[in-house]
Amino acid sequence: MDTTSARAQLRVESSAAGSPSAGLRSLPLHWQEKLLIGLVAGCLITLAWGLGGMAYWVQCTGLALAAASFVAALWPRTYFEPGRDFRLILWPRLLRFPLFWIGLIYVAFVVVQALNPAWRFMRSDQGWWIEPLEYATWLPHGVEGTPLLKMNAWRALTIHGTAWLLVCAIWVGFTRRKSARVLLWTIGISGVTLALLGLLQRLTGSTKMFWAWRPPFEYYFGTFLYKNHAGAYLNLIVATCAGLAWWHAERAHRRLQKSHPGMLLLFLALLTFAAVVFTFSRAAAALGLGLLLILAIGYAVRVSFRARGGTPPLVTSLMAVFFVGFLGLAAYSLNIEKVVDRFGLLFEEERTAAIEYRKQAAQAAIDMGKDSPWVGHGVGEFRYVFPRYQYQYPMIFTEGKRRLYWEFAHNDYAQLFAEAGWFGVVLAAATLIYLLMASVRQGVFSRPAKLALLGGPLVVLLHAAMDFPFGNPAILATTAALIVVTLRWTELEHGKGLTVNASR
């Protein structure tokens, strides 16, 4: 057998329908890509089920799995076929990925902040404070000595680095549409299971997570310590299930199939939204309801303009009746009157104090950013510098004789400005602009199912203006993964070519 290698460039060609007709599509899913899917899914599931990723050991585990995913995505893949074998080299794709470079710049920025402290964290029996230090004023700055187990720049890098590595791994390593669908199904099933756990907790009136451990806060839901985080995360799952349901319905229509998993997925989306309501998160419930209404109207319009085929209207109607009946039974079993009363109380509170608290906290965070507008005061250091500005707003500084301590600004955009200044805002804006341009270029806006999938991340982006969902590692990583896997899936549907290294 001739073992001499001849290097050549092969290109996966596209068929007239716009999808690969040969090359990778004709081959079984490579075991390394299966491993990659498992690592990415394992990371996202670990973060969601591990207290929403808020524990440090969970964050370290997530970072390790994300790093392993990154390596698995870049590792060359050898395909063996009768009469030919070739290696798939994917690292050049990483170098052409703008978000890789944006993320690398961000990492370098945070490292410089951490190594150029403008304050030192001090502690005594009386409490803690920060003292000013001499520092290089022309460089980004941060705080020295802040506790890792609370939050600091290095822990923030652990959280943000996990999302960045996952994004790069998915974009580079996913070469098949099936990989995207498997990951989305896995995220959806895990999320629905988490929603069921939360509903069972509400049904049984349990005050312990997993009926075994009492969390430090009474407003937990499922595996999330904070109800608003649970609501935001479950909205991502609602959109994932709804988007997959729409995609399966469209495919069934094209293939004239009478049954498909879309009905099951729609049921799971509604069930998850019921869990969103029972988190008692006002913003999450309102945004989730708005998302479902928009998707329902969009699907009704879509169906009214297409030809006959697919699921018979009678079946769809019966399933709709079943869904409504199920939700009614669930509402009765879970004492919906208590939920309505609870929401009435919550909205009454919002009209009085809650909104004003958050407005003043966001304004204080903006004041903090204005003192160092270009580079902020240090990513991960908000809670240590914020009291210097918080005292100017008595409503959020003390409550009676008790000093109030703010770990987050309850507005992710204001906190981003406070921690990273305009430099961080520009990086975030560049990321969103790139994602928008990629969506337009790949025709996402002409694919309703993909738009439905992106509805979840959009809802979380809106939620971030009134809370801190991106302070939760599970939400941050899942949002990033959903956006990129949706764009990658759409790109693969276009049959984009892949340059591979072949040997024979």
Secondary structure, 3 states (H helix, E strand, C coil): CCCCCCCEEEECCECCCCCECCHHHHCCCCHHHHHHHHHHHHHHHHHHHCHHHCCHHHHHHHHHHHHHHHHHHHCCEEEEECCEEEEECCHHHHHCCHHHHHHHHHHHHHHHHHHCEEEEEEEECCEEEEEECCCCCCCCCEEECCCCCCCCHHHHHHHHHHHHHHHHHHHHHCCCHHHHHHHHHHHHHHHHHHHHHHHHHHHHCCCCECCCECCCCCCCECCECCHHHHHHHHHHHHHHHHHHHHHHHHHHHHHCCCCCCHHHHHHHHHHHHHHHHHCCCHHHHHHHHHHHHHHHHHHHHHHHCCCCCCCCHHHHHHHHHHHHHHHHHHHHHCCHHHHHHHHHHHHHHHHHHHHHHHHHHHHHHHHHHHCCCCCCCCCCCHHHHCHHHHCCCHHHHEECCEECCCCCCCCHHHHHHHHHHHHHHHHHHHHHHHHHHHHHHCCHHHCHHHHHHHHHHHHHHHHCCCCCHHHCHHHHHHHHHHHHHHHHHHHHHCCCCCEEEEEC
